[in-house]
């Protein structure tokens, strides 16, 4: 363990250098997007309507949960995480495994809060460059959120009818 990692260790390795690599990657991606958009003359919106913020937020929520918690996307997380337990509504609870960058990636892709910044970056970038396509993708993901809520409501109704 390096001196930097030891500073925050409380019985377990904290992959600070891996986290720094991920933060640098995120910042470099945002910087590359900015430079590319500027060179291509992309005109960014002067403002973002409240409805689009809601749409982007809802889509970010759903995409983050799909990437970090859904059973079907386990194959993406498997090289970097280990299964801790099954969750509710076909979700799973994974945790980062390994050391260094592998562990940092595992921590990132098993945490919907952590992943949401990356997802939001991608969705906002799409929205800035191609607003119609960005809204369409966000509307699709938001429709899944509405569907999830309807599934929960249906399940509650069915449970009450059986009781």
Secondary structure, DSSP 4 states (H G I P E B T S, - for coil): --HHHHHT-SSS---HHHHHHHHHHHHHHHHHHHHHHHHTT----S---HHHHHHHHHHHHHHHHHHHHBGGGHHHHTTTEEEEEE-STTBEEEEE-SSHHHHHHHHHHT-HHHHHHHHHHHHHHHHHH-HHHHHHHHHHHHHHHHHHHHHHHHHHHHHHHH-
